[in-house]
Amino acid sequence: MNDVLVVDDDPHLLKALKITLHAHGYTVVTAPDGETALQSAARHRFGIIVLDLGLPDMDGTTVITRLRQWTRVPILVLSARHGSEDKVKALDAGADDYVTKPFGLDELLARLRAVQRRTIQADEAPVVTTASFTVDLALRRVTRNGQDVRLTPTEWGILELLVRNPEKLITQQQLLTEIWGAAYTKEANYLRVYMAQLRRKLEPEPGNPRHLMTEAGIGYRFQP
């Protein structure tokens, strides 16, 4: 995906990056502050976010933290802060890479390509096998005891997100936002219904699941 969200409070830099990235095949949306960026990210599925840390309404690290509550979109920090402490904070919050200002255009483009390559590799469709069922992410196929298991599109979306993040806690907000949209972040009952359906179809003991685990009040975790 070549859709990029660029977040910076410098209008001249925003304009320059929009022109430059567009010339290299990217579709660019800009945001001058953190709140606008979060709203844009909720409405549109970007391939990558380029984010300044020194924003007028909130620190960029806060933006990263809030994004990571519900999305895995790659984040490239582009900041004038050179200190290692700032870099560590941004990366620990969930940024994928960090470029300091002033920067060379070639370096920025190379970093964008590198982050995208890592994302594509992480999303390559493997076959995930558990003791109870097998998920072929490429074929979008689930089998249990050698038999195909029919899943609804919503069931598949939930299962795919969990399986692509083994042992990682996926919050209710992230699941609801990615499967139903940003307007459904309070509808935890949706998840309970669909998780119960998935367990009935995939778990040997739905009432005592081994693979589709609940973290009460927080989210769900796939245990291979």
Residue pairs with C-beta under 8 A, 6 or more apart in sequence:
1 45
1 46
1 47
1 48
2 25
2 26
2 27
2 47
3 26
3 27
3 28
3 29
3 44
3 45
3 46
3 47
4 21
4 26
4 27
4 28
4 29
4 46
4 47
4 48
4 49
4 50
4 112
5 28
5 29
5 30
5 31
5 37
5 40
5 41
5 44
5 46
5 48
5 49
5 50
6 14
6 17
6 18
6 21
6 28
6 29
6 30
6 31
6 49
6 50
7 30
7 31
7 32
7 33
7 34
7 36
7 37
7 49
7 50
7 51
7 52
7 55
7 60
7 63
8 14
8 17
8 30
8 32
8 50
8 51
8 52
8 55
8 78
9 32
9 33
9 52
9 54
9 55
9 56
10 52
11 32
14 30
14 32
17 28
17 30
17 50
18 28
18 30
20 105
21 28
22 28
24 109
26 112
29 40
29 44
29 46
31 37
31 40
32 56
33 55
33 56
33 57
33 58
34 55
34 57
34 58
34 59
34 60
34 62
34 63
35 57
35 58
37 49
37 51
37 63
38 63
38 66
38 67
40 46
41 49
41 67
41 71
41 73
42 177
42 182
43 182
45 73
46 73
47 73
47 74
47 116
47 119
48 73
48 74
48 75
48 76
48 112
48 115
48 116
48 119
49 67
49 73
49 74
49 75
49 76
50 76
50 78
50 112
51 60
51 63
51 64
51 75
51 76
51 77
51 78
51 95
52 60
52 77
52 78
52 79
53 59
53 60
53 61
53 77
53 79
53 81
53 86
53 90
54 60
54 79
54 80
54 81
55 63
60 77
60 79
60 90
61 89
61 90
61 93
64 75
64 77
64 90
64 93
64 94
64 95
65 93
65 94
67 73
67 75
67 94
68 93
68 94
69 171
69 173
69 174
70 171
70 173
70 174
70 176
70 177
70 178
70 185
71 174
71 177
71 178
72 165
74 96
74 115
74 116
74 118
74 119
75 94
75 95
75 96
76 95
76 96
76 97
76 98
76 99
76 111
76 112
76 115
77 87
77 90
77 95
77 97
77 98
77 99
78 99
78 101
78 103
78 108
79 86
79 90
79 98
79 99
79 100
79 101
80 100
80 101
81 87
81 100
82 100
87 98
90 98
91 98
96 115
96 118
96 119
97 111
97 114
97 115
99 107
99 108
99 111
122 164
123 164
125 136
125 137
125 138
126 137
126 138
127 134
127 135
127 136
127 137
127 138
128 134
128 135
128 137
128 163
128 166
128 224
129 135
129 224
130 210
130 211
130 224
131 210
132 144
132 202
132 203
132 204
132 210
132 211
133 142
133 143
133 144
133 149
133 202
133 211
134 142
134 143
134 144
135 141
135 142
135 159
135 160
135 163
136 142
136 143
137 160
137 163
137 164
140 156
140 160
141 148
142 148
142 149
142 151
142 156
142 159
142 202
143 149
144 201
144 202
149 201
149 202
151 159
151 198
151 201
152 197
154 179
154 194
155 194
155 197
155 198
155 201
157 178
157 179
158 175
158 179
158 191
158 194
158 195
158 198
159 198
159 202
161 170
161 174
161 175
161 178
161 179
162 170
162 212
162 220
162 221
162 222
163 222
165 222
166 222
166 223
166 224
167 221
167 222
167 223
167 224
168 221
168 222
169 215
169 218
169 219
169 220
169 221
170 219
170 220
170 221
171 218
171 219
172 185
172 188
172 191
172 218
172 219
172 220
173 185
173 219
174 219
175 191
175 219
175 220
176 184
176 185
176 186
176 187
176 188
176 190
176 191
177 184
177 185
180 187
180 190
184 190
191 220
195 212
195 214
195 220
196 206
198 212
199 206
199 209
199 212
200 206
202 211
202 212
203 209
203 210
203 211
203 212
204 210
210 223
211 222
211 223
211 224
212 220
212 222
212 223
213 220
213 221
213 222
213 223
214 220
214 221
215 221
